[in-house]
């Protein structure tokens, strides 16, 4: 599946840190920031998760749900949430099906070793389920603020319509 800005975002249904299964359809009427990250508790992923946490109130003020997705288990997510006081839901994509749908499951290289993994990426989905914006190969510093600005722009456009 090819992602296209302005078209429907790929649907998904995944186990959530809330103990429930969450689908994109459950979030209709709200904007969604969907961020994919490689691994719970690693330094860069922790920085990214905490940056989203620190901006979470602003996202909520703009009718936006923040969701993190990795291939870690729900149990790992619960430990990550508890340790870093994350206020948003983390989704477990252990079979990397949703990662594949969004095109973030890719060949990576580290110290000369090749392996499949998540390429850090973020997607902004509007209240109707359409993909509005994507950020691929994300650099963490300043990223949450950039996504928040895109959310504010989206809200301003929606109010003008």
N, C-alpha and C positions, 0 to 999 in steps of 0.2 A: 504494500500500500504506500502510495506517495502522499506525503503531507502537502497541503496547499493552503496558503493563507486565504481566509475568507470562506473556506469549505468546512464541513463538519470535521471536528476532531475525532480521532479514532476512539470508539467506545471501549470501555474496560470495566471489569468487575474483579476486585482484588480483596484479599484479607487485609483488614485495617487494624491499627493499633488500638482501636476502640473495642475490639473483640467481634465486630460485625464485618460483613462484606460490604464494600462501598463501590458504587458504580458512578460513572460520569453522569448518567441519567438522574441519579439521586440529587445532583447539584444544579439542575436546571433552575434558572432564575437568579443564579449567582455567577459571578465571574470566578474563574479558577486559575490559580498559578500552580502549575504542575512542574516540580523540579526533580530531575533525575540526578542521583549522585551515586558514586561507586560503592561506598562502604561506611557503615555506622562506626563511629568512634575514631576514625582516622583524622589526622590533623586538618587537612583541607576540607573534608566533608563536615567536620565539626565546626570549622569557621563558617562555612556556608550555612549550615543549619542554624547556628547562633545568630547570624546576620538576618536570616529570615525571621527568627524568633524576635529579635530586637525591633523589627519593623512590623510585626504581626498586628499590633493594634491599629496601625494605619491601614493595613490591608483590610481588616475587618470594617473599619470606618468607611471603606469604599466598596462594600458589598462583595468582598473577594475572599474566597476560601483558598488557603495555602495547603498543598499536599506535597509530601516528599515521597519519592519512590526509589527503592533500591532492591537488589536481589536478596537482601538479608531477610531473616525470618521475623515473624511478628514478635517473638520473644526477644530477639536482638533489638528490634525497634523499641520495645518497652523499656529495656535497659538504657538505651540512648536517650529516650524521652525523659526518663527519671533523672539521669545523671546531668543532662543539659537543660532541664526544665523547658522542654519544647511544648508550646501550647497548641500545636497543630497536629493533624493526623499523618502518620507515616503508613505507607502501603507496601506490602510484601509481594514482590514479583519474582518469587524464587525460580520459576521456570523461564523467566525473562521474556514472556510472550508480549507484554505491554511494551517493554523496552524495544522489542523488535518492531512492533507496530509504529512506534514513534521514531524509529531509525537511530536509536542511541546505543544499541547493542552492536559493538564493532570490534574489529581487531585493534589491539593496542600493543605498544612496545614499552618495556621498562627494563633498563639495564641489559639490553640485547635480547631479552626474552619476549616472545610474542604470545598473546593470550586474548581471549574474548572478554570484554567487559563493558561497563557503562561509560560512555563519553558524557561528561557533565553537561547537561542541557536543561533549558527551562522553556515552558510553553505557556502562553496566555490564551485562555479560552473565554469567550464572552458568555453572557447569560443564556444565549440560545444554543450553545454548544459548538460554536464556530471557532476555528483557530484564528486568532488575531495577530499573534506575533510569536516568533521563536528565537531563542538564543542558543547557539550550538558552541561546543568547545569553550564553555564559560570560564572566564577568569573570575575568581570569587570576589576580589576587592572591588567594592562599589556596585556589585551586581544587584543586590536586593534593592538598593536605592533606584537603580535604573529600571528595574521591573516595576517598582512602585510608581515611578513617573509614567510609565506606559499605562498602568492601571488608571491613574488620574486622568490621562489623556482620553482613554477609552470612556470613562465616566462623563467627561465634558462633552464628548461627541454624542453620547447617548442622550444627554439632557437637551442638546440642540435639536434632536430629531423630533 
